[in-house]
């Protein structure tokens, strides 16, 4: 599966075509779905453009994204973030998650306090758990939690910057994470992606491994040749073209 992540926490100061409002996101996603994306990682926004986990916003966003996918004639996976920075109060965050509707899965970051409680709330609401694993150092935390058997997918999310300042090559770090997951006996699906300069090396690595992957303005504005993309759909097309070259 190729997932698209249209905006993340960013705004139009990063890219003039970055979608912020719901209408902009829906128009953007229609182009991405037509280009070949089959999943989306959402950061829902309120009317002021701020990220939010409020059920009213999440449920309406999920419903309308599903409508867009239906218009295109496809089924898509709708994924969300559960980011601590959006709602720092853990009890409020988990209460919101228990009221979400139409969400297939959500990413839980192992680096955040209370990830176990977030996972519990998701299990209560039958939302698939997509573990965000940012560095090899987090492997022990995941294994020791005892939650690995409950995970739907592990997102190997590697960024050479904060908080771990990983040292490349990116594919070597990805190999270390995959080796650690294999040693832990994990056989659940994996989604590999990178941020910034590590985006395209890890998209290629994911295709070579048969993993899911993702592209979008949240991760990088750049095409494989280093030029700035005009849209998320252009990034989707570039990723699928890369996949075809690898599979030949």
TORKOL-866859 format. One record per residue (C-alpha): y, z, x. Coordinates in nm, 2 decimals. Each point is the difference from the previous one (the first is absolute). Layout:
N
+--------+--------+--------+
!      y !      z !      x !
+--------+--------+--------+
!      Y !      Z !      X !
...
+--------+--------+--------+
//
This chain:
248
+--------+--------+--------+
!      y !      z !      x !
+--------+--------+--------+
!   0.00 !   0.00 !   0.00 !
!   0.35 !  -0.08 !   0.11 !
!   0.25 !   0.26 !  -0.12 !
!   0.37 !  -0.04 !  -0.01 !
!   0.25 !   0.28 !   0.04 !
!   0.33 !  -0.13 !  -0.12 !
!   0.26 !   0.26 !   0.10 !
!  -0.12 !   0.35 !   0.11 !
!   0.29 !   0.23 !   0.05 !
!   0.24 !  -0.28 !   0.11 !
!   0.30 !  -0.15 !  -0.17 !
!   0.20 !  -0.32 !   0.01 !
!   0.17 !   0.11 !   0.32 !
!  -0.33 !  -0.09 !   0.17 !
!  -0.04 !  -0.34 !  -0.17 !
!   0.22 !  -0.16 !  -0.27 !
!  -0.31 !  -0.12 !  -0.19 !
!  -0.18 !   0.33 !   0.01 !
!  -0.09 !   0.09 !  -0.36 !
!   0.13 !   0.34 !  -0.12 !
!   0.04 !  -0.01 !  -0.38 !
!  -0.30 !  -0.03 !  -0.22 !
!   0.10 !  -0.35 !  -0.11 !
!   0.04 !  -0.10 !   0.36 !
!  -0.34 !   0.14 !   0.09 !
!  -0.17 !  -0.17 !  -0.29 !
!   0.15 !  -0.34 !   0.09 !
!  -0.10 !   0.05 !   0.36 !
!  -0.35 !   0.10 !  -0.08 !
!  -0.05 !  -0.30 !  -0.22 !
!   0.07 !  -0.22 !   0.30 !
!  -0.24 !   0.21 !   0.21 !
!  -0.28 !  -0.01 !  -0.25 !
!   0.04 !  -0.38 !  -0.03 !
!  -0.01 !  -0.02 !   0.38 !
!  -0.33 !   0.19 !   0.01 !
!   0.06 !   0.38 !   0.02 !
!  -0.25 !   0.19 !  -0.21 !
!   0.13 !   0.35 !   0.05 !
!   0.34 !   0.18 !   0.01 !
!   0.11 !   0.32 !   0.16 !
!   0.30 !   0.12 !  -0.20 !
!   0.29 !   0.24 !   0.06 !
!   0.14 !   0.03 !  -0.36 !
!   0.37 !   0.03 !  -0.03 !
!   0.22 !   0.16 !  -0.27 !
!   0.30 !  -0.17 !  -0.15 !
!   0.22 !   0.11 !   0.29 !
!  -0.25 !  -0.16 !   0.25 !
!  -0.14 !   0.33 !   0.13 !
!  -0.37 !   0.04 !   0.06 !
!  -0.17 !   0.21 !  -0.27 !
!  -0.34 !   0.13 !  -0.10 !
!   0.11 !   0.08 !  -0.36 !
!  -0.28 !  -0.10 !  -0.24 !
!   0.24 !  -0.18 !  -0.23 !
!   0.11 !  -0.23 !   0.28 !
!  -0.34 !  -0.04 !   0.16 !
!  -0.18 !  -0.08 !  -0.33 !
!   0.26 !  -0.26 !  -0.11 !
!   0.00 !  -0.16 !   0.35 !
!  -0.38 !  -0.02 !   0.00 !
!  -0.01 !  -0.14 !  -0.35 !
!   0.25 !  -0.27 !   0.08 !
!  -0.17 !  -0.10 !   0.33 !
!  -0.33 !  -0.03 !  -0.19 !
!   0.18 !  -0.23 !  -0.25 !
!   0.13 !  -0.22 !   0.28 !
!  -0.35 !  -0.03 !   0.15 !
!  -0.14 !  -0.09 !  -0.34 !
!   0.27 !  -0.27 !  -0.03 !
!  -0.12 !  -0.15 !   0.33 !
!  -0.36 !   0.03 !  -0.12 !
!  -0.13 !   0.25 !   0.25 !
!  -0.11 !   0.36 !   0.02 !
!   0.17 !   0.21 !   0.27 !
!  -0.04 !   0.34 !   0.15 !
!   0.30 !   0.22 !  -0.07 !
!   0.05 !   0.26 !   0.27 !
!   0.28 !   0.25 !   0.05 !
!   0.13 !   0.24 !   0.27 !
!  -0.02 !   0.37 !  -0.05 !
!   0.26 !   0.06 !   0.27 !
!   0.11 !   0.36 !   0.06 !
!   0.35 !  -0.12 !   0.08 !
!   0.04 !  -0.13 !  -0.36 !
!  -0.09 !   0.34 !  -0.16 !
!  -0.02 !   0.27 !   0.26 !
!  -0.10 !   0.27 !  -0.25 !
!  -0.38 !  -0.01 !   0.00 !
!  -0.07 !   0.14 !  -0.34 !
!   0.25 !  -0.24 !  -0.16 !
!  -0.15 !  -0.29 !   0.18 !
!  -0.36 !   0.07 !  -0.10 !
!   0.11 !   0.07 !  -0.36 !
!   0.17 !  -0.35 !  -0.01 !
!  -0.31 !  -0.17 !   0.15 !
!  -0.22 !   0.15 !  -0.28 !
!   0.22 !  -0.18 !  -0.26 !
!  -0.01 !  -0.34 !   0.17 !
!  -0.15 !  -0.29 !  -0.20 !
!  -0.11 !  -0.35 !   0.11 !
!  -0.03 !   0.09 !   0.37 !
!  -0.31 !  -0.11 !   0.17 !
!   0.04 !   0.18 !   0.32 !
!   0.26 !   0.18 !   0.21 !
!   0.05 !   0.07 !   0.36 !
!  -0.02 !   0.36 !   0.12 !
!   0.14 !   0.06 !   0.35 !
!  -0.21 !   0.24 !   0.21 !
!   0.31 !   0.09 !   0.19 !
!   0.16 !   0.17 !  -0.30 !
!  -0.03 !   0.36 !  -0.11 !
!  -0.23 !   0.05 !  -0.30 !
!  -0.18 !  -0.33 !   0.01 !
!  -0.31 !   0.18 !  -0.13 !
!   0.18 !   0.11 !  -0.31 !
!   0.14 !  -0.36 !  -0.05 !
!  -0.36 !  -0.13 !   0.02 !
!  -0.12 !   0.25 !  -0.25 !
!   0.27 !  -0.11 !  -0.25 !
!  -0.10 !  -0.36 !   0.05 !
!  -0.36 !   0.08 !  -0.06 !
!   0.09 !   0.18 !  -0.32 !
!   0.18 !  -0.31 !  -0.12 !
!  -0.27 !  -0.24 !   0.13 !
!   0.23 !  -0.17 !   0.24 !
!  -0.16 !  -0.16 !   0.31 !
!   0.07 !   0.18 !   0.32 !
!   0.14 !  -0.22 !   0.28 !
!   0.03 !   0.22 !   0.31 !
!   0.29 !  -0.08 !   0.23 !
!  -0.13 !   0.06 !   0.35 !
!   0.29 !  -0.05 !   0.25 !
!  -0.17 !   0.08 !   0.33 !
!  -0.33 !   0.08 !   0.17 !
!   0.12 !   0.36 !   0.01 !
!  -0.03 !   0.03 !  -0.38 !
!  -0.37 !  -0.08 !  -0.01 !
!  -0.11 !   0.36 !   0.05 !
!   0.23 !   0.11 !  -0.28 !
!  -0.16 !  -0.24 !  -0.24 !
!  -0.36 !   0.09 !   0.10 !
!   0.06 !   0.37 !  -0.01 !
!   0.16 !  -0.02 !  -0.35 !
!  -0.34 !  -0.09 !  -0.14 !
!   0.17 !  -0.26 !  -0.22 !
!  -0.13 !  -0.31 !   0.17 !
!  -0.28 !  -0.07 !  -0.25 !
!   0.27 !   0.00 !  -0.28 !
!   0.21 !  -0.27 !   0.16 !
!   0.02 !  -0.35 !  -0.15 !
!   0.15 !  -0.16 !   0.31 !
!   0.15 !   0.09 !   0.34 !
!   0.33 !  -0.16 !   0.09 !
!   0.03 !  -0.01 !   0.37 !
!   0.38 !  -0.01 !   0.03 !
!   0.11 !  -0.03 !   0.36 !
!   0.37 !   0.02 !   0.11 !
!   0.09 !   0.01 !   0.37 !
!   0.30 !   0.22 !  -0.10 !
!   0.03 !   0.34 !  -0.17 !
!  -0.17 !   0.23 !  -0.05 !
!  -0.27 !  -0.06 !   0.26 !
!   0.16 !  -0.26 !   0.24 !
!  -0.33 !  -0.18 !   0.05 !
!  -0.07 !  -0.20 !   0.31 !
!  -0.13 !  -0.35 !  -0.04 !
!  -0.15 !  -0.25 !   0.00 !
!  -0.01 !   0.05 !  -0.38 !
!  -0.36 !  -0.14 !  -0.02 !
!  -0.12 !   0.26 !   0.25 !
!   0.14 !   0.28 !  -0.22 !
!  -0.16 !  -0.16 !  -0.31 !
!  -0.33 !  -0.01 !   0.19 !
!   0.02 !   0.37 !   0.08 !
!   0.06 !   0.08 !  -0.37 !
!  -0.28 !  -0.22 !  -0.12 !
!  -0.24 !   0.15 !   0.26 !
!   0.10 !   0.35 !  -0.12 !
!  -0.06 !  -0.09 !  -0.36 !
!  -0.34 !  -0.16 !   0.08 !
!  -0.10 !   0.32 !   0.19 !
!   0.10 !   0.21 !  -0.30 !
!  -0.24 !  -0.21 !  -0.21 !
!   0.27 !  -0.16 !  -0.22 !
!  -0.10 !  -0.32 !  -0.16 !
!   0.28 !  -0.03 !  -0.26 !
!   0.23 !  -0.31 !   0.01 !
!   0.29 !   0.00 !   0.25 !
!   0.34 !  -0.16 !  -0.02 !
!   0.16 !  -0.05 !   0.34 !
!   0.37 !  -0.07 !   0.05 !
!   0.28 !   0.07 !   0.24 !
!   0.38 !   0.04 !   0.00 !
!   0.26 !  -0.19 !   0.19 !
!  -0.14 !  -0.17 !   0.31 !
!  -0.35 !   0.11 !  -0.09 !
!   0.00 !  -0.17 !  -0.34 !
!  -0.15 !  -0.34 !   0.09 !
!  -0.24 !   0.11 !   0.27 !
!  -0.15 !   0.24 !  -0.25 !
!  -0.01 !  -0.25 !  -0.28 !
!  -0.20 !  -0.22 !   0.23 !
!  -0.22 !   0.29 !   0.10 !
!  -0.07 !   0.08 !  -0.36 !
!  -0.10 !  -0.36 !  -0.08 !
!  -0.23 !  -0.01 !   0.30 !
!  -0.17 !   0.33 !  -0.11 !
!  -0.02 !  -0.10 !  -0.36 !
!   0.24 !   0.28 !  -0.11 !
!   0.26 !  -0.01 !  -0.27 !
!   0.35 !  -0.03 !   0.13 !
!   0.36 !  -0.02 !  -0.11 !
!   0.34 !  -0.16 !   0.07 !
!   0.34 !   0.04 !  -0.15 !
!   0.36 !   0.10 !   0.07 !
!  -0.11 !   0.37 !   0.02 !
!  -0.19 !  -0.08 !   0.32 !
!   0.19 !  -0.28 !   0.16 !
!   0.26 !  -0.27 !  -0.09 !
!  -0.14 !  -0.23 !   0.26 !
!  -0.23 !  -0.30 !  -0.01 !
!  -0.27 !  -0.04 !   0.26 !
!   0.23 !  -0.22 !   0.21 !
!   0.27 !   0.27 !   0.00 !
!   0.24 !  -0.16 !  -0.25 !
!   0.12 !   0.20 !  -0.29 !
!  -0.18 !  -0.07 !  -0.33 !
!   0.20 !  -0.10 !  -0.31 !
!  -0.23 !   0.18 !  -0.24 !
!  -0.31 !   0.21 !  -0.03 !
!  -0.18 !  -0.31 !  -0.14 !
!   0.06 !  -0.18 !   0.33 !
!  -0.16 !   0.29 !   0.19 !
!  -0.30 !  -0.02 !  -0.24 !
!  -0.04 !  -0.37 !   0.06 !
!   0.02 !   0.05 !   0.38 !
!  -0.26 !   0.27 !  -0.01 !
!  -0.24 !  -0.22 !  -0.20 !
!   0.06 !  -0.29 !   0.23 !
!  -0.09 !   0.23 !   0.30 !
!  -0.32 !   0.10 !  -0.18 !
!  -0.10 !  -0.36 !  -0.05 !
!   0.05 !  -0.08 !   0.37 !
!  -0.21 !   0.31 !   0.10 !
!  -0.28 !  -0.09 !  -0.25 !
!  -0.04 !  -0.36 !   0.12 !
+--------+--------+--------+
//
